[in-house]
Amino acid sequence: MITWIIIIVVCLVVLMFALALCKVAGDADRQSEIEYLKRHKEKSNMNITVKEWICRNEAEPYTISCGGMGGWFNRSNEGHRWKDYMETFDDNVMPYLEAIRKNVVENNLKFGGDTHQRGMIPLFSDDTVGCFSYRAWGDLMAAIWSEEENKNYSYIHFYMTLPEEWAVWNFIASKKV
């Protein structure tokens, strides 16, 4: 009988220890989550800018902050604009997209996904980059220029660069990208 009491007491002690460890782990997870949210809030309040445009091999060591796949913008001539594009993204990506938009408009850059992937990758002020597929870049540029020019551009207008149409080559040459 005493053996059973000792076993029960040991089990209770082990159980209490395990619960204490779970609480500590839970507190640590919660603290980690709080830190993540603080960093996210700080990042969203940061004034992200495009530092420069770099080529693919220069971008490789950097963390990607925005980009991905695309090919939907104004596909059926719905009259999409910048707000429609931005509604598809999480808040933490928006400062990067806004930085690209600002730089593109200020420099009157109009180029396709092929040019983006070869030599026009935005390097941001927080030392991250934006890497998009041809179609995703087309979405981004169509959203920017549909808003700026009040035209119904589709992603396909910016899927690939047409040198006779877009004035990016002088900019590329001036940046020696």
Secondary structure, DSSP 8 states (H G I E B T S, - for coil): -HHHHHHHHHHHHHHHHHHHHHHHHHHHHHHHHHHHHHHHHHHHHS---EEEEE-HHHHTTSEEEEEE----TTTT-----HHHHHTTS-TTTHHHHHHHHHHHHHTT----HHHHHHH-EEEETTSEEEEE-HHHHHHHHHHHHHHHHT----GGGGSS--TTT-TTHHHHHHHT-
